[in-house]
Amino acid sequence: MSDNQVSRRELLRNLGISAALAAPGARLVSAQVAQHVHQAVAQEKAAAPKGEYTPKCFTAHEFKTLQRLSDLIIPADDHSPGALEAGAAEWIDYMAGNSPDLAQIFTGGFGWLDHQMQQHHGVDFIDAKPEQQTAVLDAIAYKKNEMPENAPGIHFFSWLRNLVTDAYYTSPIGIKDLGYMGNTAVSEFHVPEAALQYALKRSPFA
């Protein structure tokens, strides 16, 4: 079986092991898997009556939260669209739908964010004011801020930020943002450090 003929099951069956063993979000997927997921999501949207993606793993509330988080991590700017437009939330949901370990990391993280917001502002994360959302993300964006009470949030945010960035820079929008105009297949994809720093600078809490 050639690389191009590898089945969806073959591409995704090791995600649970990868999620359990990898550092938060680090090198979780190959370029082949990343592109397969983007293509699968695009096909599902094209086949849907309204062209909309239906979440496979997360609830409507969780998926809406993920969309907002991806928009905060890499927002649109004058140069290019952001992670929301690039379909990062769909990409992560599709991945999590094939990995119980990854799904647990994200559902637990959404719950932690909602709990923090409920404690301090009486609303879930998605219903909080933008400045309240960025404030809680400020507290968990860097490991140097880690304390017992926010350690679960920091762990979740590490996964979230890395996977949103990976989803963005393996998408057609992200590839164009990097200035890569070719269409040659590659066996391995590494997000350039400059691109990572650029992505973080676009975030209001960087």
Secondary structure, DSSP 8 states (H G I E B T S, - for coil): --GGG--HHHHHTTHHHHHHHSSTTTT-S-HHHHHHHHHHHHHHHHHSTTS----SSS-HHHHHHHHHHHHHHS---SSS--TTTTTHHHHHHHHHTT-HHHHHHHHHHHHHHHHHHHHHHSS-GGGS-HHHHHHHHHHHS-GGG--TTTHHHHHHHHHHHHHHHHHHHTSHHHHHHHT-------S-----HHHHHHHHHTSTT-
